Amino acid sequence: MKFPFRCFTLLALVLFYSIANAQTSDPAKMKSFIDALMARMTTEEKIGQLNLVVGGEATTGSVVSMDVSSKIRKGQVGGIFSVTTPNRVRKAQEMAVNESRLKIPMLFGLDVIHGYKTIFPIPLGLSCSWDMQLIEQSARIAAQEASADGLNWTFSPMVDISRDPRWGRVAEGSGEDPYLGSAIAKAMVKGYQGDDLSAKNTIMACVKHYALYGAAEGGRDYNTVDMSRVRMYNEYFPPYKAAVDAGVATVMTSFNEIDGIPATANKWLITDVLRKQWGFRGMVVSDYTSVNEMTSHGLGDLKTVSALAIKAGLDMDMVGEGFLTTLQQSLKEGKVTMADINRACRMVLESKYKLGLFEDPYRYCDENRAKNELFTEANRKQERITAAHSFVLLKNQGPVLPLSRKGSIALVGPLADSRENLVGTWSVAADYANPPISLLTAIKQAVGSSANVLYAKGANLTRDADMEARVSIFGKKMERDNRPADVLIDEALKVAAGADVIVAALGEAAEMTGESSSRSDISLPSSQKDLLKALVNTGKPVVVVLFTGRPLVLPEEEKIATAILNVWFPGSEGANAIADVLFGDVNPSGKLTASFPRSVGQIPIYYSSKNTGRPLVGTGFEKFRSNYLDVPNDPLFPFGYGLSYTSFGYSEVKLSSANLKGNQKLEASVTVTNTGKYAGEEVVQLYIRDIVGTNTRPLKELKGFRKISLQPGEAKQVNFTVSTDDLRFYNNDLKYDWEPGAFRIFIGTNSRDTKSADVNWTK
Ligand code: BGC
């Protein structure tokens, strides 16, 4: 009896899945398909769908998933992450589809954060391109590669605003500004998901970490967050909302608390704001064991916190298995309802439906695609262009850059011959067996026989060998040289003695930023400072190529280095991209998206600060004004800052009218002229100040930007249209509106150097 019955069930299911799922974009069809499927599911099977397990070795916590295969067979796994390649994904999927009772396919996720095999610049670097096409394209390529290798879900984009560079995860976000962050969030979602989630080369995006994760106290990862609602809505929520508006398929809750309730069990956050106010219709997943961690937060045992999470609106539980192991019991005890479980289960099943997995569970398991579409020449070419556009030229005295391909170039520094570090943090799929070429190799290749390239390491990453060991993880080794520091410096000086110019590759190792990589001291390690001083003392020009995942504190370096080119962690073709910029094949055009402080004591530091009642008027210290005794208020390098090999002149700001009414639109324009010798790109930035309000308003808020290219001598008029939408803000009652009155419109090359004109806008 058993065999024919099974056979029948199988046939019925195959028929059921293929008929019902033929049209993945029709909500009515999706609903009736999922209604029918859920009608066949036991409570246990429904809870099973809410379980996300981790496969492979990629873990970001102390807990790993156990007995994964047997759980899949029992229908206790809704999705799995960190299992890749068509073959492995197919095998795991076969277990679900052939061996579990209802044969429901699984989701396959991974942290595809800034590229898959072709690694793009770290997100903070990418954001400095201010180029939404390049950014979208990087996510498109990441999705193409990931989907060719078995995946259908990425835990990206990370859109957490952060104004605290001590926090290691600033590397993963787009900096300090909500307007720019929102534009990037949208571009990333579009890039990953395309127009059709059921296409074989698109994947679900997951906006994270909802919410406010970047505002951890003291910049210490996972730490408490406490913030006014006005600030949340105006400054920290917009990028999450932009991702939702762009149709992001999934949302990840954050580790931190908000108003004393961890995000993962925060009903206000998940249900009231995300689902009701913003209309989010997709799946909400926890962060890695963030359900369980609520026990440590002090909210109760695993059963209690799991019930709190599902009741708050969480659908899927990442790794911790609180849902899997306790929800049945909570249901019996009346702590959760069947409606809670049904809602969460429906959200997971809908995600699978939208991806087309019921139609073809193996749609991402095409060996041919994996063979032909990963790490292609075209993708690497695009990455090289993108990387060069992410670099920010912080200083260029002389100008010493671009270098010419002649004479002798001394390349020194702990990052000059490093390979694995070029890809930066969160590049889990990178091929560490074949890491990118180092800067040393790239420079040698770039100059060929026309210049002489000399090399010495000059210093270890840091004097602290333990620290170096701590950051030599996830495939990113630093080859420590155990000779004394002065011996290393002497060697570098000998090399420098024979050179015309010194290029010093300094900064952080890749894993000095990223998750759980906060630093309290964000200056250059002293081993490198000493090396730089010694090099500068030679009297030769010293170009610092700065690798970093965060804004660093660099006042001394800014004083003594001849030039500083910030290259972040530039990705698979990063070294070639650096050579492209150093030798002028590409003119740098990146602009900072996070302020560089003068000292750690200035943190949090951001351009859109408030005036206060006692603003500093001049630049020097003033008693009883809002300032410091020992450091100016302004950052070393402001938001939006970045130099070019050419120079740009800005005209005065022209407004279409100085008086506007109601929904009229304002045209604001400037003429930008390339006044230098090189063709170049410039990011023209528009900021607004609401001069008088019922609430205090920031001194400047970014409300527009355009990236333009200009030939030497060429001028272009750059126009911005400002509408009352750009004037709106959440007031103290959380009402989103604009208020009539005076506004100052600033246009300029960065948030500090602007020209302005005033407008009066009545209702
Ligand atoms: C991180 C997330 C990540 C997840 C899965 C967590 O520790 O906070 O950003 O997506 O691990 O790897």
Boltz pocket constraint, residues with backbone or C-beta under 6 A from the ligand:
constraints:
  - pocket:
      binder: B
      contacts: [[A, 58], [A, 59], [A, 60], [A, 61], [A, 111], [A, 155], [A, 208], [A, 287], [A, 288], [A, 515]]
      max_distance: 6.0
